[in-house]
Amino acid sequence: MTMRRPPARDAYDQLEASMLLCPKCRVAQPVRKRLLLVLPQGDKYEYVCTRCGSVCGDKVEPLPPRRLA
């Protein structure tokens, strides 16, 4: 008897970080998401430590697909 997995869903398509390892503080700290660049393929954000202001990471959020009129 084989177990089948349900089809993959987009439940984890976009994750948001609330805490990341800060390179300056050397511990996990709460972070703020800040818009860095608007690119043709999507918006680039960086995560900034709320304690010291260091950049802890970044991500590009792809643009939503365009709807045809």
C-alpha positions in Angstrom: 0.0 0.0 0.0 1.5 3.3 -1.1 0.8 6.6 0.6 0.1 9.5 -1.7 0.8 13.0 -0.8 -1.8 15.7 -1.5 -0.9 18.1 -4.2 1.5 20.9 -3.2 -0.2 24.1 -2.3 1.0 27.7 -2.3 0.6 27.9 1.5 4.3 28.6 2.0 4.8 30.6 -1.2 5.8 33.8 0.6 7.3 33.6 4.1 7.9 36.6 6.2 10.9 36.6 8.7 10.2 38.0 12.1 13.6 37.2 13.6 16.9 36.6 12.0 20.5 36.1 13.2 22.1 39.5 13.3 25.8 39.5 12.2 26.6 42.4 14.6 24.6 41.4 17.7 25.5 37.7 17.1 22.1 36.5 18.3 18.6 36.3 16.7 16.9 39.6 16.8 13.5 41.0 15.6 13.8 42.5 12.1 12.0 45.1 10.1 11.3 44.6 6.4 12.4 47.6 4.3 11.9 48.2 0.6 15.3 48.5 -1.1 14.8 48.4 -4.9 11.9 48.2 -7.4 13.1 45.8 -10.1 11.5 44.5 -13.3 11.2 41.0 -11.8 9.9 42.1 -8.5 10.5 44.2 -5.4 13.7 43.7 -3.4 13.4 44.0 0.4 16.0 43.9 3.1 15.6 42.8 6.7 17.1 45.2 9.2 17.9 44.4 12.9 15.6 46.5 15.2 18.4 46.7 17.8 21.4 47.8 15.9 20.2 48.6 12.4 22.4 46.0 10.6 21.2 44.3 7.5 20.4 40.6 8.4 19.1 39.4 5.0 17.1 40.2 1.9 14.6 38.8 -0.5 13.0 39.5 -3.9 9.2 39.3 -4.0 8.1 38.4 -7.6 5.4 40.6 -9.2 2.0 39.0 -9.3 1.0 37.6 -12.7 -0.8 40.2 -14.9 -4.4 39.6 -15.7 -5.4 40.0 -19.3 -8.3 42.4 -19.9 
